[in-house]
Amino acid sequence: MSERKSLQTTLIHSDYRAPGGFAAMQTAIHYASTVAFDNVAAMRSRQWQQKTGYTYGLHSTPTTFTLEGRLAEIEDGKHCVLTSSGLSALALVNFAFLKSGDHLLIPDNAYNPNRELGAWLSRDFGIAVDFYDPMIGAGIAALIQTNTRLIWTEAPGSISMEVPDIPAICEAAHQRGVLVAIDNTWSAGIAFRAFEHGIDIVMQALTKYQSGGSDVLMGAVITRDPQLNQHLETAHMRLGHGVSVDDAYLVLRSLATMKLRFDAHDAAARKIAHWLKGRPEIARVLHPALPDCPGHENWKRDFSGAGGLFSVIFDARYAEQQTDRFVDSLTLFKIGYSWGGANSLCVPYRMQAIRNAWQEKGMLVRFNIGLEDADDLLADIEQGLRQME
Ligand SMILES: *Cc1c(COP(=O)(O)O)cnc(C)c1O
């Protein structure tokens, strides 16, 4: 071979090396499907299961490792896997821990796609699924069967906002050797220390506060126990989960401000929730920090904050048409799913369609309080309420 490579080869194999010693505030974005090994021995000895090295872009890059490590730190866990959405993180937990013949318990107020996933597992995958009253607490013991493998919790339920008694559920589950997973998205890992309260598996929709930009979809599953992590890593690998490193970078970039944003959402949401509590149009304010909210006592005992998401029940004299008009009249609040971004959002829900036992007569409307000035948001809500008459 001649010393001089052809131009075509030079375009692919360059001798140039950038100087070392570069240090920036942000994590580098490492794009990779293929990861290069120094030699065959290194290729043969490195295993994807060991998170100490790199084998293939799907499993690890320095960018995704850094995000996983930082998310585990935030939750005070040890291990983390990333998935392409919050929903895929929920599904990953189910596939990692359930097999046909097992029994799964899901709270009746769970994030609706998780409920629908449960219904699908039950219909097509031979897994028995029961939906339980989220306020069941220690009473969950009566629902645990010999084949119960996993109990999902969500604290609070992200539409109807009941705050479950997580320590009581975990205690009853652990007495029978059952795993407890939490959808901890509402608290962002900030306001609820899930592992300290007995949880085995923490799931996060990073799409919400961790992203903070309403522009990234991503999920995470965090554990402390290496064996649970091994189950997750295996399912993660078999199912081919991967995330974009650009998206991982965006989440990493937002983490530095997450608590400041969360606290700002929290302060504004509480101000607005208290104001709504005094309005004649509103029957109940379902905000965990207010006594109207089922499980308010659990929130006071176990949580250190609240974030920007809460719901209200309108007085039963207002028909759906009127509460829809309220939502349509808002100008600063956009109509849209999700939360955790800078924009305030508002969504009316037809609760009878998504809950087994829903007793409220009035319409439920959910608010995500963004980062706008709280008084401007209050003025917007006030003019919207006037449009209902
Ligand atoms: C948004 C959300 C999810 C799903 O996250 P996606 O990234 O949108 O799939 C799951 N659980 C809760 C509580 C959520 O709010």
The ligand as an ORCA input file, in Angstrom:
! r2SCAN-3c Opt
* xyz 0 1
  C     -46.566     12.093     30.138
  C     -46.686     11.004     31.091
  C     -46.302      9.714     30.750
  C     -45.836      9.331     29.365
  O     -44.777     10.080     28.888
  P     -44.578     10.255     27.308
  O     -43.146     10.640     27.198
  O     -45.525     11.319     26.862
  O     -44.857      8.937     26.682
  C     -46.437      8.731     31.716
  N     -46.906      9.007     32.939
  C     -47.273     10.240     33.292
  C     -47.780     10.472     34.666
  C     -47.194     11.274     32.388
  O     -47.576     12.486     32.741
*
